[in-house]
Amino acid sequence: MPKKPSGDFWAVVSALATGCGLIAAKSALQTLTPINFNAHMFSLGAVVILVDTFLSRSIDSIIKCGLRQVLLYFVISVLFCGATFCFFSALSLAEPATVSFLSRLELITTLILAAVFLKEKVRPTEIIGLVIVASGIMVMRYGASLELSRAVLLVSIGSLLFGMAEVLTKMNIKGLDHRAFIFYRNIFMGAIFALVGTIRGEFYPVTDPGLLLVIIIAAILLPYLGRVGYIKAMQRINISRAVIIVQSQPFFAAAAAFLILGTFPSLRELTGGILIVIGVITIKVIEKRANRKLSPISPSP
């Protein structure tokens, strides 16, 4: 009987899919506005997860979802819409790897918001990681262009909205089915972006076959495979370990951008990005060690 993929494997799949998905998104954003791109990508992402539920014979998880759960998914989707708009607006201004490095701020805002709303304790030693992350941002912004400065601001705002969505998800995690959650989130986000795009005069059907193929690739890699891979990783290994492995995402994005687009972050952007990743990993390593002290029996892989 073949051995099932490990949690480490799925964490790498998540990082690789997301990193490469950013290249597809960057390519599409050269033609489409962030609103129009997101409307198409998340709508197609909903189709992808729907096919997955049929193939896995788990369509009941979507059909039998109660009104309260659907309303919760809608509220979370609104927050994700704001976060995603900021993120892809930043991607249209800066290198994919640079934006991916900056998106590590999502973990920091989630950590801070969890401390405020969920009363989760922030350990004094975790401040070391926060300081390293802050220094990485300062390195990136020092003497940066107007476009990069705007990208930093947009990702910071998006990370705050993402953190709010993650905290709300965590508060209701026991009642969430990951397939239903991803499906309804994609449906709502696609509809919201299409509505806003229609009001702003930015939404129109994509008819170019090449561009449509790029959006389909982004839909498979970003809102589907990247998210499902991360969930599967968390189901099989310690969450801290999964998060640490996923921090390789910006490096996959940098490699893919260099090979496909022929672009690469500047030395300052790369240095600042590496500092941000080091800060995030520092926080997760500290959390992992603290949890081991509290619970000598660690979860099995």
N, C-alpha and C positions, 0 to 999 in steps of 0.2 A: 504493500500500500504506500503510495507516494507521500512524502512528508509535507505537511502544510507549511506555507510560508511563515517565517518568524515575524515577531513584532518589529525587529530591527529592519527586516526587509521592507515591511509596509511603511515604516518611517522614512526610509530612503526613497521609496516610490513616491510618497507624498512630497518630499523635498524636490525630487527630480521633476515630477509632473508640474508642480507649481512654478519652479524655476524656468522650465521650458515654456510653460503656458504664458509667462510674462512676455516672452519673445513674440509669440503669436499675437498677443494683445497689443504690444508696441507696434507691430506691423499694421494691424487693423486701425489703430488710432492715428495713423498717418493719413487716413482717408475719412474716418468717422469721428464724430464728437464722442466724448466719454459717455454721454447719456444714450445716444443711439447705439453705441457698441454694447453697453451693458444691457439695454433692452433686448437686443438679439441674443447675446451670450447667455443670459440667465433663462430666457425662454427656451433656447435650445438645450440648456443644462437640465431643465425640467423634463424635457423629452427623453434625455439620456437616462436620468434616474428612473423615469417611468418604465423604460425598456428593461432596466435592471430589476425592477420590482416584479415585472412579468416573468423574466427569466429565472428569478430566484423564488418565484411563487409566493411572494410576500405582499401582493397588492392589497390584502386586507388591512395592512398597517396604514394605508392611505385612506381607503374607503371608510373604515370604522373610526376614523379620527373624530373626536368630539368637538363641539363648537368652542368650548373653552380652550382646547389645545390649538385649534385653528386661529383663534383670536390672539393667543400668545405668540404663535408663529408669525402673525401679521405684525405685531408690535416689534418683535425682534428683527423682522425683515426691513421695517422702516429705518431702524438704527443701522442695519447693515447697508442699506441703500446710501445713507449719508456717508458712511465709512468708505464704501466702494467707490462712490463718485469722487471723493477726495483722493483716494489711492490712484485711480486711473487718470485723473486730471494731472496728478504728479507724474505719472508714468509718461504722459504726453510731453512733459517738460524735461525729463532727465533720463539718464541711462537706466535700463531695467535692473541691473545689479545694484545701483545706487539706491533706487526706490525700494528694492527688496531689503537692503541693509537697513534703511530707515523704518521699514515696516516692522522690524523687531521691537519697535516702541509699543506695539500692541500688547506685548507681554507685560511691559512696565506699567502701562495704564490699567491693565486688568489687575495687576498686583495691588496697585494703589487703591483702585475702586473697591476691590474685594476687602481691603483693610477697612475702608470707610463704611461700606454697606453690609458686608457679611461678617464684619468684626474679626477677620482673619489677621493674625498677628504678623507684622513685618519685623523680622529679626534684625537686630542692629548690624549683624554681619552682612545682611543683604544690601545695606546701604552702600557697601563697597562696590557691588555690582551696579547700583544706580549711578554712582559717581563715575564709574568707567563708561557707562552708556552716555552720560551727559558730556563727558570729555570727547567721546567720539562724535557727537553732534556738533560740538564746538569746533572740532577740527574740520568737519565738513563745511560748516558755515563760514569759516574764516576766509575772507577774501573771495567768497563764492559769487558766482554770477547771479543776476536777478532771477533767472529761471530756476536755478538750484535753490535759492532762498525761498522762493514760492513753493517749490516742491517739498522742502522741509516743513514749511508751515502747513501745507495741505495734508501731509502724512501725519503730522502731529494732531491735527483736528480729527482726521480719520481714525487715528489710533484711540482717541478718547471715545469716539462713538462706538468703535469696535469693542473697547473695554466694557462699555455700558451694556452692549448686546451680549457679551460673554458672561458678565455677572448675572444678567437676567436669565440667561440660559442655565447657568450653574444653579441658580436658585430654584429652578424647576426641572433639574436634570433627571430626577427619578421618573418623571412622566413622559420623557421624550423618547420617541423611536427615531433612530438616526435616518432611516430611509424616508419616513414621513416628514421629518424635520427638513431634510435637504430638498425634498420635492416641493413642499409648500413654500419654503424660503425662496426657491428659484422662481416658482410661479408668481408669488407676490412681488419679488424684486423686478422680474421681467415686466409685469403689468404696471408697476409704479413708474419705472423708467420710461416705458412706452407712453404713459399718460402725460408725464412731465415733458417728454420730448415732443409730443403732439401739441401741447399748450405753447411750448417755446418755438415751435416750428422746426425742430431738429430731427424728428422721427420720420423715417421713410423706409420702405422695404429695401433690403439689399438684393439686387438682382445679378450683380457681377459674380460669376461662378468661382473665380479665384478668391475674391474677398470673402464670399460665403464659406468657402472651405477653410479659410484661416479662422473665421469665427467659430466654426464647428470644432476645429482642433482646440481652440481656447476653451470652448464649453466643456469638452471632454476632459481636458487637463486641469482647469482651474476649479469650477464649482462642483465637479464630480470626482475625478480620480484623486485630486489633491486632498479633498475633504474626506472622502471615503478611506483613502490610504491612512490618513491621520487617525481616524476613528478606529480602524482595524489595528493600528499600532498600539493605541491606548488600551484596547481590549486585551492585548497579549503581553505587554510589558509595562513597567512602571511609567507613569505619566511624565515624570521628570526626565527619564531616559529618552522617551519619545521626543520631548521638546528639544533636548540637547541635539539629537540626531537631525531634527528638522532644521536646526540652525545652519545646516549646510546649504540650504536653499539659495542664498545669494550667490554662492560660488558656482552652483549649477547655472544660475541665470547669467553670470558673467561669462562662463565658458560657452554657453549657447549663443549669447549675443555676439561674442567674438567670432564663432564659427559661422553663424548664419547672417548676422548683420554687419560684421566686421568692425564693431565698436567695442570699447572697453572703458571702464571708469578711470578717471584721473588718479594720480598717485595720492592726492589729498582725499579724494572720495573713498578710495580703497582703504587707506589708513584709518579714516574715521569709521568706515563700515566694519572693519575688523575689530576695532575697539568696541563698537556696539555689540557685536556678536560675542566677544570675550566677556563683556558685562552681563549679557543675558545668560551665558553658560555659567558664569560665576554664581549668579543668583540661583539657578537650578541645581548646581552642585551643592551649594549650601543647604538648600531645601531638602535635597535627597539625604544628606548626612544627618540633618536634624530629625527627619522622619525616621531614620534608622535607629537613632537614639531613643526615640519615643516608642518605636515598635521594633524589637529585635528580630522578629520574623518578617522578612521582606516577602512581597508577593512573588509567586512563581511566574516565570516567563510564559 
